[in-house]
Amino acid sequence: MDIVQQHMLDSYRAAQHGEVPPPPPGRHDRDVLRELRRRFRLRVERPGEGGG
């Protein structure tokens, strides 16, 4: 099952239970990449600091 089929199934199940459907696939990709880039830059600029 690919991601689109999974999203369709999750949306159907949410509708059956009267719940809010999940966000479409890829909706938050840009935000995730931006955060990863920010963390990488912080790590490169200060490699000895932070443990996470």
PDB file with one MODEL, atoms N, CA, C and O in Angstrom:
MODEL        1
ATOM      1  N   MET A   1       0.858  -1.174   0.000  1.00  0.00           N
ATOM      2  CA  MET A   1       0.000   0.000   0.000  1.00  0.00           C
ATOM      3  C   MET A   1       0.907   1.240   0.000  1.00  0.00           C
ATOM      4  O   MET A   1       1.827   1.358   0.809  1.00  0.00           O
ATOM      5  N   ASP A   2       0.624   2.135  -0.909  1.00  0.00           N
ATOM      6  CA  ASP A   2       1.432   3.350  -0.950  1.00  0.00           C
ATOM      7  C   ASP A   2       0.803   4.429  -0.057  1.00  0.00           C
ATOM      8  O   ASP A   2      -0.257   4.226   0.534  1.00  0.00           O
ATOM      9  N   ILE A   3       1.477   5.568   0.024  1.00  0.00           N
ATOM     10  CA  ILE A   3       1.065   6.620   0.961  1.00  0.00           C
ATOM     11  C   ILE A   3      -0.289   7.222   0.596  1.00  0.00           C
ATOM     12  O   ILE A   3      -1.055   7.607   1.480  1.00  0.00           O
ATOM     13  N   VAL A   4      -0.588   7.305  -0.694  1.00  0.00           N
ATOM     14  CA  VAL A   4      -1.875   7.868  -1.114  1.00  0.00           C
ATOM     15  C   VAL A   4      -3.020   6.927  -0.725  1.00  0.00           C
ATOM     16  O   VAL A   4      -4.061   7.372  -0.243  1.00  0.00           O
ATOM     17  N   GLN A   5      -2.819   5.634  -0.938  1.00  0.00           N
ATOM     18  CA  GLN A   5      -3.837   4.663  -0.544  1.00  0.00           C
ATOM     19  C   GLN A   5      -4.045   4.667   0.969  1.00  0.00           C
ATOM     20  O   GLN A   5      -5.178   4.577   1.441  1.00  0.00           O
ATOM     21  N   GLN A   6      -2.952   4.771   1.731  1.00  0.00           N
ATOM     22  CA  GLN A   6      -3.065   4.821   3.182  1.00  0.00           C
ATOM     23  C   GLN A   6      -3.828   6.052   3.628  1.00  0.00           C
ATOM     24  O   GLN A   6      -4.650   5.981   4.542  1.00  0.00           O
ATOM     25  N   HIS A   7      -3.558   7.188   2.983  1.00  0.00           N
ATOM     26  CA  HIS A   7      -4.266   8.424   3.325  1.00  0.00           C
ATOM     27  C   HIS A   7      -5.759   8.294   3.025  1.00  0.00           C
ATOM     28  O   HIS A   7      -6.593   8.742   3.812  1.00  0.00           O
ATOM     29  N   MET A   8      -6.094   7.683   1.891  1.00  0.00           N
ATOM     30  CA  MET A   8      -7.505   7.482   1.543  1.00  0.00           C
ATOM     31  C   MET A   8      -8.191   6.590   2.579  1.00  0.00           C
ATOM     32  O   MET A   8      -9.319   6.867   2.986  1.00  0.00           O
ATOM     33  N   LEU A   9      -7.519   5.533   3.002  1.00  0.00           N
ATOM     34  CA  LEU A   9      -8.084   4.629   4.002  1.00  0.00           C
ATOM     35  C   LEU A   9      -8.260   5.342   5.347  1.00  0.00           C
ATOM     36  O   LEU A   9      -9.299   5.205   5.993  1.00  0.00           O
ATOM     37  N   ASP A  10      -7.248   6.100   5.763  1.00  0.00           N
ATOM     38  CA  ASP A  10      -7.340   6.838   7.026  1.00  0.00           C
ATOM     39  C   ASP A  10      -8.453   7.888   6.976  1.00  0.00           C
ATOM     40  O   ASP A  10      -9.161   8.097   7.961  1.00  0.00           O
ATOM     41  N   SER A  11      -8.600   8.545   5.824  1.00  0.00           N
ATOM     42  CA  SER A  11      -9.667   9.546   5.671  1.00  0.00           C
ATOM     43  C   SER A  11     -11.038   8.887   5.745  1.00  0.00           C
ATOM     44  O   SER A  11     -11.955   9.419   6.370  1.00  0.00           O
ATOM     45  N   TYR A  12     -11.172   7.742   5.114  1.00  0.00           N
ATOM     46  CA  TYR A  12     -12.442   7.009   5.150  1.00  0.00           C
ATOM     47  C   TYR A  12     -12.787   6.592   6.580  1.00  0.00           C
ATOM     48  O   TYR A  12     -13.919   6.764   7.032  1.00  0.00           O
ATOM     49  N   ARG A  13     -11.806   6.048   7.276  1.00  0.00           N
ATOM     50  CA  ARG A  13     -12.049   5.620   8.663  1.00  0.00           C
ATOM     51  C   ARG A  13     -12.408   6.810   9.554  1.00  0.00           C
ATOM     52  O   ARG A  13     -13.283   6.703  10.413  1.00  0.00           O
ATOM     53  N   ALA A  14     -11.739   7.929   9.351  1.00  0.00           N
ATOM     54  CA  ALA A  14     -12.042   9.124  10.145  1.00  0.00           C
ATOM     55  C   ALA A  14     -13.471   9.584   9.872  1.00  0.00           C
ATOM     56  O   ALA A  14     -14.184   9.974  10.797  1.00  0.00           O
ATOM     57  N   ALA A  15     -13.890   9.540   8.617  1.00  0.00           N
ATOM     58  CA  ALA A  15     -15.253   9.951   8.262  1.00  0.00           C
ATOM     59  C   ALA A  15     -16.278   9.012   8.899  1.00  0.00           C
ATOM     60  O   ALA A  15     -17.335   9.458   9.344  1.00  0.00           O
ATOM     61  N   GLN A  16     -15.976   7.736   8.943  1.00  0.00           N
ATOM     62  CA  GLN A  16     -16.887   6.758   9.542  1.00  0.00           C
ATOM     63  C   GLN A  16     -17.062   6.980  11.037  1.00  0.00           C
ATOM     64  O   GLN A  16     -18.125   6.696  11.589  1.00  0.00           O
ATOM     65  N   HIS A  17     -16.020   7.489  11.695  1.00  0.00           N
ATOM     66  CA  HIS A  17     -16.063   7.704  13.143  1.00  0.00           C
ATOM     67  C   HIS A  17     -16.348   9.151  13.514  1.00  0.00           C
ATOM     68  O   HIS A  17     -16.356   9.501  14.694  1.00  0.00           O
ATOM     69  N   GLY A  18     -16.582   9.995  12.513  1.00  0.00           N
ATOM     70  CA  GLY A  18     -16.878  11.396  12.785  1.00  0.00           C
ATOM     71  C   GLY A  18     -15.675  12.179  13.290  1.00  0.00           C
ATOM     72  O   GLY A  18     -15.831  13.153  14.026  1.00  0.00           O
ATOM     73  N   GLU A  19     -14.484  11.763  12.902  1.00  0.00           N
ATOM     74  CA  GLU A  19     -13.254  12.417  13.335  1.00  0.00           C
ATOM     75  C   GLU A  19     -12.708  13.319  12.232  1.00  0.00           C
ATOM     76  O   GLU A  19     -13.154  13.257  11.086  1.00  0.00           O
ATOM     77  N   VAL A  20     -11.758  14.141  12.585  1.00  0.00           N
ATOM     78  CA  VAL A  20     -11.105  15.018  11.620  1.00  0.00           C
ATOM     79  C   VAL A  20     -10.172  14.173  10.750  1.00  0.00           C
ATOM     80  O   VAL A  20      -9.404  13.370  11.280  1.00  0.00           O
ATOM     81  N   PRO A  21     -10.223  14.338   9.432  1.00  0.00           N
ATOM     82  CA  PRO A  21      -9.325  13.542   8.577  1.00  0.00           C
ATOM     83  C   PRO A  21      -7.866  13.983   8.739  1.00  0.00           C
ATOM     84  O   PRO A  21      -7.599  15.121   9.125  1.00  0.00           O
ATOM     85  N   PRO A  22      -6.942  13.095   8.449  1.00  0.00           N
ATOM     86  CA  PRO A  22      -5.523  13.435   8.569  1.00  0.00           C
ATOM     87  C   PRO A  22      -5.117  14.438   7.484  1.00  0.00           C
ATOM     88  O   PRO A  22      -5.790  14.541   6.458  1.00  0.00           O
ATOM     89  N   PRO A  23      -4.024  15.175   7.700  1.00  0.00           N
ATOM     90  CA  PRO A  23      -3.559  16.095   6.653  1.00  0.00           C
ATOM     91  C   PRO A  23      -3.076  15.309   5.439  1.00  0.00           C
ATOM     92  O   PRO A  23      -2.646  14.164   5.576  1.00  0.00           O
ATOM     93  N   PRO A  24      -3.143  15.905   4.264  1.00  0.00           N
ATOM     94  CA  PRO A  24      -2.673  15.194   3.068  1.00  0.00           C
ATOM     95  C   PRO A  24      -1.180  14.884   3.149  1.00  0.00           C
ATOM     96  O   PRO A  24      -0.434  15.603   3.814  1.00  0.00           O
ATOM     97  N   PRO A  25      -0.744  13.828   2.482  1.00  0.00           N
ATOM     98  CA  PRO A  25       0.674  13.475   2.507  1.00  0.00           C
ATOM     99  C   PRO A  25       1.531  14.607   1.954  1.00  0.00           C
ATOM    100  O   PRO A  25       1.186  15.225   0.947  1.00  0.00           O
ATOM    101  N   GLY A  26       2.641  14.870   2.615  1.00  0.00           N
ATOM    102  CA  GLY A  26       3.568  15.887   2.156  1.00  0.00           C
ATOM    103  C   GLY A  26       3.232  17.291   2.598  1.00  0.00           C
ATOM    104  O   GLY A  26       3.948  18.229   2.247  1.00  0.00           O
ATOM    105  N   ARG A  27       2.184  17.463   3.342  1.00  0.00           N
ATOM    106  CA  ARG A  27       1.754  18.805   3.732  1.00  0.00           C
ATOM    107  C   ARG A  27       2.787  19.526   4.600  1.00  0.00           C
ATOM    108  O   ARG A  27       2.959  20.739   4.487  1.00  0.00           O
ATOM    109  N   HIS A  28       3.463  18.785   5.455  1.00  0.00           N
ATOM    110  CA  HIS A  28       4.409  19.402   6.386  1.00  0.00           C
ATOM    111  C   HIS A  28       5.867  19.170   5.996  1.00  0.00           C
ATOM    112  O   HIS A  28       6.771  19.439   6.787  1.00  0.00           O
ATOM    113  N   ASP A  29       6.098  18.675   4.791  1.00  0.00           N
ATOM    114  CA  ASP A  29       7.466  18.374   4.372  1.00  0.00           C
ATOM    115  C   ASP A  29       8.364  19.604   4.406  1.00  0.00           C
ATOM    116  O   ASP A  29       9.504  19.524   4.866  1.00  0.00           O
ATOM    117  N   ARG A  30       7.871  20.728   3.932  1.00  0.00           N
ATOM    118  CA  ARG A  30       8.689  21.944   3.881  1.00  0.00           C
ATOM    119  C   ARG A  30       9.103  22.373   5.290  1.00  0.00           C
ATOM    120  O   ARG A  30      10.253  22.748   5.517  1.00  0.00           O
ATOM    121  N   ASP A  31       8.166  22.315   6.226  1.00  0.00           N
ATOM    122  CA  ASP A  31       8.483  22.700   7.606  1.00  0.00           C
ATOM    123  C   ASP A  31       9.505  21.757   8.230  1.00  0.00           C
ATOM    124  O   ASP A  31      10.402  22.196   8.950  1.00  0.00           O
ATOM    125  N   VAL A  32       9.371  20.468   7.956  1.00  0.00           N
ATOM    126  CA  VAL A  32      10.316  19.490   8.496  1.00  0.00           C
ATOM    127  C   VAL A  32      11.706  19.723   7.928  1.00  0.00           C
ATOM    128  O   VAL A  32      12.688  19.707   8.670  1.00  0.00           O
ATOM    129  N   LEU A  33      11.802  19.941   6.617  1.00  0.00           N
ATOM    130  CA  LEU A  33      13.102  20.198   6.012  1.00  0.00           C
ATOM    131  C   LEU A  33      13.726  21.485   6.530  1.00  0.00           C
ATOM    132  O   LEU A  33      14.936  21.544   6.749  1.00  0.00           O
ATOM    133  N   ARG A  34      12.919  22.506   6.726  1.00  0.00           N
ATOM    134  CA  ARG A  34      13.422  23.772   7.253  1.00  0.00           C
ATOM    135  C   ARG A  34      14.005  23.571   8.659  1.00  0.00           C
ATOM    136  O   ARG A  34      15.069  24.103   8.974  1.00  0.00           O
ATOM    137  N   GLU A  35      13.310  22.811   9.489  1.00  0.00           N
ATOM    138  CA  GLU A  35      13.785  22.554  10.849  1.00  0.00           C
ATOM    139  C   GLU A  35      15.070  21.714  10.838  1.00  0.00           C
ATOM    140  O   GLU A  35      15.986  21.976  11.618  1.00  0.00           O
ATOM    141  N   LEU A  36      15.140  20.720   9.971  1.00  0.00           N
ATOM    142  CA  LEU A  36      16.350  19.912   9.874  1.00  0.00           C
ATOM    143  C   LEU A  36      17.540  20.757   9.412  1.00  0.00           C
ATOM    144  O   LEU A  36      18.652  20.600   9.914  1.00  0.00           O
ATOM    145  N   ARG A  37      17.299  21.642   8.465  1.00  0.00           N
ATOM    146  CA  ARG A  37      18.365  22.521   7.976  1.00  0.00           C
ATOM    147  C   ARG A  37      18.834  23.454   9.094  1.00  0.00           C
ATOM    148  O   ARG A  37      20.030  23.704   9.240  1.00  0.00           O
ATOM    149  N   ARG A  38      17.880  23.968   9.882  1.00  0.00           N
ATOM    150  CA  ARG A  38      18.232  24.855  10.993  1.00  0.00           C
ATOM    151  C   ARG A  38      19.080  24.109  12.025  1.00  0.00           C
ATOM    152  O   ARG A  38      20.085  24.633  12.507  1.00  0.00           O
ATOM    153  N   ARG A  39      18.671  22.890  12.357  1.00  0.00           N
ATOM    154  CA  ARG A  39      19.437  22.105  13.335  1.00  0.00           C
ATOM    155  C   ARG A  39      20.825  21.764  12.812  1.00  0.00           C
ATOM    156  O   ARG A  39      21.795  21.776  13.571  1.00  0.00           O
ATOM    157  N   PHE A  40      20.926  21.461  11.528  1.00  0.00           N
ATOM    158  CA  PHE A  40      22.219  21.152  10.937  1.00  0.00           C
ATOM    159  C   PHE A  40      23.147  22.354  11.000  1.00  0.00           C
ATOM    160  O   PHE A  40      24.321  22.228  11.347  1.00  0.00           O
ATOM    161  N   ARG A  41      22.611  23.517  10.662  1.00  0.00           N
ATOM    162  CA  ARG A  41      23.427  24.729  10.711  1.00  0.00           C
ATOM    163  C   ARG A  41      23.914  25.013  12.129  1.00  0.00           C
ATOM    164  O   ARG A  41      25.069  25.390  12.325  1.00  0.00           O
ATOM    165  N   LEU A  42      23.042  24.835  13.110  1.00  0.00           N
ATOM    166  CA  LEU A  42      23.457  25.043  14.499  1.00  0.00           C
ATOM    167  C   LEU A  42      24.562  24.065  14.884  1.00  0.00           C
ATOM    168  O   LEU A  42      25.506  24.435  15.581  1.00  0.00           O
ATOM    169  N   ARG A  43      24.448  22.830  14.436  1.00  0.00           N
ATOM    170  CA  ARG A  43      25.440  21.802  14.759  1.00  0.00           C
ATOM    171  C   ARG A  43      26.778  22.127  14.103  1.00  0.00           C
ATOM    172  O   ARG A  43      27.831  21.923  14.707  1.00  0.00           O
ATOM    173  N   VAL A  44      26.742  22.629  12.876  1.00  0.00           N
ATOM    174  CA  VAL A  44      27.985  22.948  12.166  1.00  0.00           C
ATOM    175  C   VAL A  44      28.644  24.185  12.770  1.00  0.00           C
ATOM    176  O   VAL A  44      29.866  24.234  12.908  1.00  0.00           O
ATOM    177  N   GLU A  45      27.848  25.171  13.126  1.00  0.00           N
ATOM    178  CA  GLU A  45      28.405  26.403  13.689  1.00  0.00           C
ATOM    179  C   GLU A  45      28.976  26.185  15.087  1.00  0.00           C
ATOM    180  O   GLU A  45      29.982  26.796  15.445  1.00  0.00           O
ATOM    181  N   ARG A  46      28.334  25.306  15.891  1.00  0.00           N
ATOM    182  CA  ARG A  46      28.787  25.032  17.253  1.00  0.00           C
ATOM    183  C   ARG A  46      28.835  23.527  17.468  1.00  0.00           C
ATOM    184  O   ARG A  46      27.963  22.977  18.140  1.00  0.00           O
ATOM    185  N   PRO A  47      29.827  22.855  16.916  1.00  0.00           N
ATOM    186  CA  PRO A  47      29.835  21.382  16.958  1.00  0.00           C
ATOM    187  C   PRO A  47      30.002  20.774  18.350  1.00  0.00           C
ATOM    188  O   PRO A  47      29.590  19.633  18.561  1.00  0.00           O
ATOM    189  N   GLY A  48      30.587  21.487  19.297  1.00  0.00           N
ATOM    190  CA  GLY A  48      30.820  20.911  20.622  1.00  0.00           C
ATOM    191  C   GLY A  48      29.688  21.119  21.608  1.00  0.00           C
ATOM    192  O   GLY A  48      29.715  20.556  22.702  1.00  0.00           O
ATOM    193  N   GLU A  49      28.690  21.917  21.245  1.00  0.00           N
ATOM    194  CA  GLU A  49      27.613  22.243  22.174  1.00  0.00           C
ATOM    195  C   GLU A  49      26.379  21.385  21.904  1.00  0.00           C
ATOM    196  O   GLU A  49      26.180  20.880  20.799  1.00  0.00           O
ATOM    197  N   GLY A  50      25.580  21.241  22.911  1.00  0.00           N
ATOM    198  CA  GLY A  50      24.316  20.522  22.767  1.00  0.00           C
ATOM    199  C   GLY A  50      24.504  19.030  22.721  1.00  0.00           C
ATOM    200  O   GLY A  50      25.501  18.523  22.207  1.00  0.00           O
ATOM    201  N   GLY A  51      23.529  18.336  23.267  1.00  0.00           N
ATOM    202  CA  GLY A  51      23.605  16.887  23.260  1.00  0.00           C
ATOM    203  C   GLY A  51      22.549  16.248  22.400  1.00  0.00           C
ATOM    204  O   GLY A  51      22.537  15.028  22.240  1.00  0.00           O
ATOM    205  N   GLY A  52      21.650  17.055  21.835  1.00  0.00           N
ATOM    206  CA  GLY A  52      20.534  16.473  21.116  1.00  0.00           C
ATOM    207  C   GLY A  52      20.576  16.698  19.710  1.00  0.00           C
ATOM    208  O   GLY A  52      19.684  16.254  18.987  1.00  0.00           O
TER     209      GLY A  52
ENDMDL
END
